C-alpha cells in the first residue's frame, strides 16, 4: 500500500510540475490563456506557480505531507471556484480540481498510516 501511495504521489508531482508549475514559472502562453479566461491578471502567474511548487514539495516530504495536502486542497478549491464562476465545462475543467484533490488525498492515505487511522475506509 505504501509503495502505491508513493507512486501515486510521484505521478501527481510530475503532473503538477510538468503541466502547471513549469508553464507558470516560464510564463508560457499555455498558462497565460486559462488565467485570462477566469479573469485573473497575468501578474499573478509566477506567484501561483511558486505556491503550487511549494505545495508539491511539502506534499513529497513525509514530515510536511499533511500540510502540503491541506494547502494543495485550498489551492484546488480556488481553481474550482474560478472555473465555476466563468462557467467552464463541468467535467473536464471545473471538476478536475476534485479529481486531482481526491487522488492527492488517496496517495497520502496510502502512504501514511496516521491518515488511515483518522480516515479509516474499513472499521477494524
C-alpha positions, 0 to 999 in steps of 0.5 A: 500500500505504501509503495502505491501511495508513493507512486501515486504521489510521484505521478501527481508531482510530475503532473503538477510540475510538468503541466502547471508549475513549469508553464507558470514559472516560464510564463508560457502562453499555455498558462497565460490563456486559462488565467485570462479566461477566469479573469485573473491578471497575468501578474499573478502567474509566477506567484501561483506557480511558486505556491503550487511548487511549494505545495508539491514539495511539502506534499513529497516530504513525509514530515510536511505531507499533511500540510502540503495536502491541506494547502494543495486542497485550498489551492484546488478549491480556488481553481474550482471556484474560478472555473465555476464562476466563468462557467467552464465545462463541468467535467473536464475543467471545473471538476478536475480540481476534485479529481486531482484533490481526491487522488492527492488525498488517496496517495497520502492515505496510502502512504501514511498510516496516521491518515488511515487511522483518522480516515479509516475506509474499513472499521477494524 
